[in-house]
Amino acid sequence: MKFPILASLTLLPTLLWATPLQASNPADIHQLLETRACAGCDLQNADLSGQHLIGADLRGANLQGADLTGINLEGADLTGANLEGADLTDAYLTNASLNDANLNGINLTRAKIYHADVSGAEMQELNLTDAEIFGTGISVGGE
């Protein structure tokens, strides 16, 4: 009888450790996907990869550490949003508003960033590998 209990106790830490941490609010994710409006929402560490959120209202949203790979945020308003550490690999950010946003440490590998507003945004340690950037105040190297 002791063996099954001992085996369960041995596996418990492994199962807890393997469970992904989700700090985002499921209701906020649902609201965003249904309405494309989620100003001030908690979407930290959310998996929104591949979503088409054209024109979404994400002003002041917390997207820190979110998986935004392949997302389409054309015309989206991310004014004042926190995207620190988010993965935007292969993302589309045409005409997006990222002014006053926290973009520190984001991954923009192969992202398409055309005519996005990044005025006042924090932008340190960006990964711009193979990103296409036109008409946007982000540059590679130099001052």
N, C-alpha and C positions, 0 to 999 in steps of 0.2 A: 504494500500500500504506500510505503514511503517513496518508492522509486518514481511513480507518476508525478507525485507532488514535487520531488526534487527536480525531475526533468522539466516540469512546467516553470519552476522558479529559475532554472538555468536559462531557459529560452526567453523569459519575459524581458530581460534587459535588451536582448538582441531585437526583439520585436518592437520595443519602444524606440530603440535607436534607429531602426529602419523606417519607421513611420515618418513621412515628410512633414516638416513643420509648416503649417498654414496659418499665418497671422492674419490673412485677409478675412474680411467679413463675407460669408457666402451670400447674404442678402444683397450686399453691395455689388457683388459680381453678377448676380441675377438681374439686378436693376440696370446695370450697365449694358448687359447683353440684350435685354428687352427694350430699353428706351434710348440707349446711347447717350444718356445723361446721368452723370454721377459725380457732380461737383463735390469736392471734399470727402469723397469715399475712401475707405480703407481697403486698398487693393495690394497691400504689401505682400510680396512673395507669391502673388496670384499667377496662375498659368493662363495667360490670354494669348498664347501662341496661335498664329494663323487666323486670328479674328479680323473681321472687316468692320472697323469702327470709324468709318468715314464721317467726319463732322462731329465726332463725339465731344461732349462737354465734360472734360476732366479737370476743370479748374480747381487747383488746390488739392487734388487727389494724392494719396500716398501710394505710389507705385514702386517703392523702394524694393530692390531685389526681384522684381517681377520678371517672368518669362514672357517677353513680348516678341519672340522670334517670328518673323514672317508676318507681323501685324500690319494692317493698313490703317494708318492714322491720318490720311489725307484730310486737310482742312480741320483737323481736331484742335480743340482749345485746351492746352495743357498749361495755361498761365499759372505760375506759382506752384506747379505740381512737383512732387519729390520723386525723381526717377533714379536716385543714387543707386548704382550697382545693378541697374536693370539691364537685361539682355535684349537689345533691339537688332540683332543680326537679321539681315534681309528685310528690315522694316521699310515702309513707305511713309515719309513724313512731308510730302508735298503740301505747301501752304499751311503747315501746322504752326500754331502759336505756342512757342516754348519760352516766351519771355518771363523772366524772373523765376524760372524753374531751376531745380537742382539737378544738374546733369553729370555730376561728378562720378567718375568711374563707370560710365555706361559703355556698353559694347555696341558699336555701330558698324560692325563688320558687314560689308556689302550693302549697307543701308542706302536708300535713295532719299536724299534730303534736298529738295528744290524749293527755294523761296520761303523757307521757314523763318519765323521771327524768333531770334534767340537773344534779343536785347535784354540785358540785365541778368541773364542766366549764368549760373555757376558752371564752369566747364573745365574741370581738372581731370587729368588722366583718362582721356577719352580713347577708346580703341576705334580708330578710323580706317582699319585695314580694308582696302578696296572699296571704300564708301564713295558714292557719287554725290558731290556737294556743289550746288549751283545757286547763286543769288542768296546765299545764307552766310551769316557772320561767323562761320567756323572755317578755320584754315589749318593746313597741315604744316607744322614747323614754322620757323622764322617769327619775326615780330612785325 
